[in-house]
C-alpha cells in the first residue's frame, strides 16, 4: 500500500470530513513510519486530487475531492483520442449521454415555471451569444434541482473536456439553428412534463454529438 493510500485510510478511519484538520507532519511521520519528505510528497499528491487542502501557515485539512481533479487525465485521454483513436472520445461522450438521459427524466418530474423560464433564457442566448457557453449553461440548468452533485459535476467535467478538444475535430456542416432546435425539443418535452419524451429528445441530441466525436480527426503535424 502506498503512503498516499495510508494517509487516506488514516483520514477515513478517524472519520475526518471536509474542513477537518489532518494530523500535522510530525504526527504522520511517527504514525506511518515515514520520512518528512515522503509525507510531504504524499500530501502534495493528495492535494492535487483535492483529497486534502494544504493551507500554508495553517496546516492541512480534508478537501472535498471535486470531480474536476479528474480533468487533466481525461483531457489528455481525449487529446490522445483525437490523434490516435476516435473511439475513446466517443466513449467519453457516451458516458455523458448515459448520465444525462437518466437524469433528464427526474428533471422533467421536478420542472416548474421558473425552471422552464431559465431554460428558455439559455436557449434565447444561443441565438446570438457564445454557443458553447450557452450550451453549457443549458445543460447545467437542467440538473440544478436534481439531488445528485456527483453526477452534475461529472456532466460538467465531460462537457469541458469535449469542448476543449472540439476544435481538433474535422468541421461539420452543423448550423446554429440546428443545435438550437435540438435543445428546443428537450424543452418542449419538459414543458409537457413527459419524462420519456425528454429522454428521447436528449438521446437524439447526443446521437449528433456521438457522430461528430467519431469523425476522423484533423491531420496534426508530428511536431504539434
N, C-alpha and C positions, 0 to 999 in steps of 0.2 A: 504493500500500500504506500502510495506516495505521501510526502509530507503535506501536500495540499489537501489530500483526502483525509488525512488525520486531523488537520485543523478543522475541516468541515464537520467531521464526526464529533469533535470536541464541542463545536457550536451547537450541533443538534442534540447531543447528549445532555447539555446543560440547559436546553430549552431556550436559548437566546433567540430573540426575534429582531426584526429590523430596528435599528437605532440603539440596540443594546451594546454595551461595551464589551469588546473582545479582551480576554486576558492580555496584559502587557507582554512585550517580547521576552523579558527575563523569565516570566512565569511559563510562557510557551516553551522556551528553551529547556527549562527544568522538567516540565511535564512530558514533553515529546522527545527529550534526549537529543536535541538538535542544536547546531551552532547558530549564532546570531545571524550570520549571512544566509544560512539556509532558511531560517524562519522569515527573514525579510523578503527573500526571493519568493517564498510560498505566499506571503501576504500580498506582494505586488501582483502575482499571477491571479490571485483570487479577487483583487481589486479590479483587474482588467475585466473579469467576468461579472462584476457587480455584486459578488457574494459578500465582500467586505468593502467598507469605505474608509480609506486611510486619511485621517484628518491631522495634518502635520501640526504638532504642538498640542494636540488634544487626544491623541491615541487613535485606535482603530475600532470601528463599530460595525455591526452586522448590516449589510446592504440589503437592497430589495431585489437583486438579481433580475433586472429587467430583460425582456426578450431581445432588446437592442444589443445586448452583449454578443448575440449570435451574428450581428450584421457583417463584421469583417470576413468571417468564414463563408457565410452564404454568398456575399458579394463576389469573393474570389472564386467560389464554385461556379457561379453564374457567368463570370467573365471567362473562365476556362471553357464553359459550355459554348459560349458564343464563338470561341476559336476552334473548338475541337469536337464537341458532342452536344448538338442542339437538344437531344432528348433530356439531358439533365435540366436544362432551362424549362422545358415543357413540364417536367415533373414538379418543379417548384411552383409553376402556375397551377398545376393540378391540385396540389395541396391547398393552395389558397381557395380554389374553386370548391373543394370539399367543405372547407370551413364556412365559406360564405353561403353556399346553398343550404347547409344545415341551419345556420343562424338566421337566415332571412325569414324562415317560417315563424320563428319566435318573434322577430321584429314585426311581422305582419299582425301578430296577435296583440302586440303592445302599441300599435300605431294609434296616435291621436292627432287632433288638428295641428298642434304645434309641431309635432314630429314631421307631419306631411308638409307643412309650410317650410320647415327648414330644408327638406329635401328639394322642394320646388325652387327655393332660393339658390341652392347649389347648382341645380340644372340651369337656371337662368344665367348664372355666372359663366357657365360653359359656353354660352353663346358668344361672349366677347372676351372673357378672361383667359388666364393661363389654363389650358385644357387639362394638363397633368395635375396641377394643384387642385383644381375644382373637382376633378375625378376623385382625388384622394379625400377631399372634404366630403363628397357624397358618400363614399363607402364607409368612412369613419362615422358619419352621422347615422348611417343605417343601424349601427350596433351600439350606440351610446346607451340605450336603455336595456340592452341585453346584459344580464349579470354574469359576464364571463370576461374578466380583464385579460386573462392569458390569451384567449382566442383573439380578442381585439388587438392586442399587441402583436400577435403573430401575423394577423392580416395586414397590419400596417408595415410590419417588417418585410413581408413578402412583396407588398406593393412597392416599397422603397427600393428593394434590390432589383426588381424587374425594371422599374423606370430609370434606375441609374445606368443600366446597360442597354436600354431600349434603342439608343442611338446607334449601337453597333449592329443592329439587325438590318436586313435589307429593307428599304422603304416599301410601304404598301400603298394601295390606292384608297385607303380609308379616308373618309371625309368627316369633318367635324359634325355635320348634320347626322351622319350615320351613327356616330358614337353617342350623340345626344339622344337619338331615337331609342337606342338600346336602354339607356337609363330611364327614359320616359315610360317604357314598357314595364320596368321594375316598379316605378312609382305608381303607375296605373293599377297594378296588381295589389299594391299596398293600400291604395285608396279603396279598393273593393274589399279589403280585409280577407283576401284569399291567399292563404299560405302556399297552396300547391301552385297557383298561378305565379306567385312571387318566385318560388323555386325554379319553375320552368323558365321565367324571364331571366333569372340570374344565370341559369345553365346556358341559355342561348347567348348571353353576353360573354361568358367565358369560352364558349366554343370559338368565337372570333379570336380571343386573346391566345388561346392554345394553338390555333392555326398559325398565328403570327409568330409565336415562340418557336415553332418547328421549322420556320423558313431557314434556308441556308444563310449563314452569317455573311456579312460583308467581307471581302478579301482583306486581310490585315497583314501588312508587311511584316516580315520576320523580325525587323528591328523595332517594331512598335511595342 
